[in-house]
Amino acid sequence: MIRCPEPDCGWQAIAPSDDAAREQYAENVVDAHTESVDADVPDGMVQVRVGDGEWRTMTAEQAATFHDAAETDD
């Protein structure tokens, strides 16, 4: 079962497979834990907050690696 690790978020997947649960989790992250900003970000790239208000533009794969590394630092 996948649960959202964000503080104060009680979301958990209810899905028939791991793939479906991961899709549901991705939808939760986008719907509940992201915000839209007016920025000029190239196609295929995302922006990640990397400090007090600092943003870095990177690929989605780089962002996933960055996120995983940040979780292991906690």
N, C-alpha and C positions, 0 to 999 in steps of 0.2 A: 504494500500500500504506500502510495506517495502522499506526503503531507507537506504543506508549505512551511518552510523554516523561518519565514518572516515573523518578527515579534507581533503578537496580538492578531495573528491571522489563523483562523481555525479551519482553513480550507483543507480538504483531503479528497483524493480521487476516489470515485466510484465508477469503475470501468471493468470491462470483461477481459482486458489484456494489459500487459505492461506498456505496449505502444499507445493504446488508447489513453491510459493513465498519464503518460508523458505529454500527450497532446492536450489533455485537460489541464495539466499543470502549466504548460506554456500559455494557455488561454488565461489562467488565473494570474500569472505573472504580468501579462500584458494588461489585463483588465483592472487589476487591483494595485499593482505596484510600479506602474510606469506613468510617465506624463509626456505629453506632446510639447515640443518646443519648436520655435521658429528658427531653424538653423539650416545652413547649406551643407548637407551631408551627402556625399556621393552615393549613387546606387550601389547596393551590396555592402555598405558600411553602416556601422552603428556608432553611437557616442556613449561612453561610459564615464560616470563620475569617478574620479580617482583621487579625491581629496576634498578639501574644503572649497567647493565650488569649481574645482578644476575639471574640465572635460577632455577626454582623449578620443579621437576618431580611430576606429579599428574594424577589422572584419568581425563577423559574428563568431567565427571560430576562435579568434584572438580574445574576444570578449568572454567566451565560455572558459577558456584557459585562465584568463585574468580572474574571473569569478571563482573558479575552483581553487586557485592559489590563495585568494583572499579568505575563503572559508577555512582552509587549513591553517592559516595564520592566527585564527581566533582561539 
